[in-house]
Amino acid sequence: MADLHSGPERPLTTGWRAPLESAPQERLWTGFPPAWVPERAVVAWCAVANAAAQFQPVTMVVNPDQITEARRRVSAAVELLPMATDDAWLRDSGPTFVLDADGQLGAVDWIFNGWGARSWARWDHDALVAAAVGEAASAAPIVSTLVNEGGGILVDGQGTVVVTQTVQLDPFRNPYVDRARVEAELARTIGATKVIWLPQGLTADYGGFGTRGHVDMVAAIPRPGLMLLHQQDDPSHPDHEVTARLRAILAASTDATGRPWELQALPAPKRLQADGEWLDWNYVNHAVVNGGVIACSFDDPSDAPAQEILREVYPGREVVAVDARPIFELGGGIHCITQHQPRAGKASA
């Protein structure tokens, strides 16, 4: 019997499947921030692209009128692709790449509506980015009827998908769907055979520029059976209770193969607030590349221990830290501004 917070198990599919992020990649996609983004954040976006380009091909989508500026700011190793955008969160506006049983590349084009039609969001152009990026990657198009974002799903490459109720069941995203319909669509598009439902994300993700609960601010899966989990140790922070609750749910769950999770804590930075607001700074929102991990740093005493944990769970990969504070000020982290494209072929599937 499935546990309370998990969907029913399904037979293994021979269709599309989202591979583990640490599987071999063809390239990393990112975006160049629009003109209204503060300078310090532009610097951080470009630092992530330059760091990733040390390991593998990187393509940055750029508004056509910003090509000259982008070229000045990123290394020659970063490919620039002119494309009209509203924002630069490629994890969410871009496609979710998948592979079929023969290793063919597909690109899931979720409906994107500005994280549930947030009042500050614009998405006329971003709603078209996933299809355009998928075409540029020569991926087979997989059109979805679900309003969803890449940051709202976490996969283990073996059929397990972790989501949050406040994203996929958000009335501003999918007012007419229930769990069964979400699970059916995740099975069709990314090969989900078991869906684990978390009740929420981090506290700060529900205010300001938040996404209403993206799972990639909560957890990451370095390899099947192992989950990195954000942990807030300070009892004064509201996420202390949140992360304890999420850990209890995940500890009682299993993956698609029936295996209990090995949970590895990634303790939060020591700083708790900025300008009177609770922070959702975390280390699970990193980007994995071939031979490397692009990690969030916060000029915080917890940076070094977190980087050591990342080295341990991603053996053989170099951990490169980038100051992620300017990115988090706008509502996300390093994982949120990148989208990985898996290497096509049966060996990668």
Secondary structure, DSSP 8 states (H G I E B T S, - for coil): ---TTB-------SS-B---TTS-EEEEEEE---TTS-HHHHHHHHHHHHHHTTTS-EEEEE-GGGHHHHHHHS-TTEEEEE---S---HHHHS-EEEE-TT--EEEEEEE--HHHH-TT---TTGGGHHHHHHHHTT-EEEEEEEE--GGG-EE-SSSEEEEEHHHHT-TTT-TT--HHHHHHHHHHHH--SEEEEES---GGGGSTT--S--GGGTEEEEETTEEEEEE---TTSHHHHHHHHHHHHHHT-B-TTS-B-EEEEEE--S--EETTEE----SS--EEETTEEEEEE-SSTTHHHHHHHHHHHSTT-EEEEEE-HHHHTTT--TGGGEEEEE--STTT-
